[in-house]
Amino acid sequence: MADRWERPLPCQDAHGRDRELTVFVSAENLVGLRTPPGESALISPEVVKQVQSALMAAVIETTHRVAE
């Protein structure tokens, strides 16, 4: 099934190439973190804060869905 909510964030792979990681909420109300396939996602301290914020927003999104 398709994801119902997602927030893409910048990262780099182990070779320094720009990539994207995504915090998402699945159709089953599960919170996930999608990284580049088969690679590590390296994130800067500033992006760590964005990941934290996105994870909190995803949890709030699932809470609203359960309440509906």
C-alpha positions as CSV (number, residue, x, y, z in Angstrom):
1,M,0.0,0.0,0.0
2,A,1.0,3.6,-0.5
3,D,2.3,5.8,2.3
4,R,-0.3,8.2,3.6
5,W,2.1,10.9,4.9
6,E,5.7,11.5,4.3
7,R,8.4,14.1,4.8
8,P,11.7,13.9,2.7
9,L,14.9,15.1,4.3
10,P,18.4,15.6,2.9
11,C,21.3,13.3,3.7
12,Q,24.4,11.9,2.1
13,D,25.6,8.4,1.4
14,A,28.9,7.1,2.6
15,H,30.6,8.5,-0.6
16,G,29.3,12.1,0.1
17,R,26.7,12.1,-2.6
18,D,23.5,13.9,-1.9
19,R,20.6,11.6,-1.1
20,E,17.2,11.7,0.6
21,L,15.8,9.9,3.5
22,T,12.1,10.0,4.2
23,V,10.1,9.8,7.4
24,F,6.7,8.3,6.5
25,V,3.4,7.0,7.9
26,S,2.1,3.9,6.1
27,A,-1.5,3.1,5.4
28,E,-1.3,0.7,8.4
29,N,-0.4,3.7,10.7
30,L,3.2,2.6,11.1
31,V,5.9,5.2,11.3
32,G,9.0,4.4,9.2
33,L,12.3,5.8,8.0
34,R,13.3,5.1,4.4
35,T,16.9,5.5,3.5
36,P,18.9,5.2,0.3
37,P,18.7,1.5,-0.8
38,G,21.6,-0.5,0.6
39,E,23.4,2.5,1.9
40,S,24.1,4.4,5.1
41,A,22.3,7.7,5.4
42,L,24.7,10.3,6.9
43,I,23.0,13.4,8.3
44,S,24.3,16.7,9.7
45,P,23.4,17.9,13.2
46,E,20.9,20.3,11.7
47,V,19.1,17.6,9.9
48,V,19.0,15.4,13.0
49,K,16.7,18.1,14.5
50,Q,14.6,17.9,11.3
51,V,14.4,14.1,11.6
52,Q,13.3,14.4,15.2
53,S,10.6,16.9,14.3
54,A,9.4,14.8,11.4
55,L,9.2,11.7,13.6
56,M,7.2,13.6,16.1
57,A,4.9,14.9,13.4
58,A,4.5,11.3,12.1
59,V,3.5,10.1,15.5
60,I,1.0,12.9,15.8
61,E,-0.4,12.0,12.4
62,T,-1.0,8.4,13.5
63,T,-2.6,9.5,16.7
64,H,-5.1,11.7,14.7
65,R,-5.9,8.8,12.4
66,V,-6.6,6.4,15.3
67,A,-8.9,9.0,16.9
68,E,-11.0,9.4,13.7
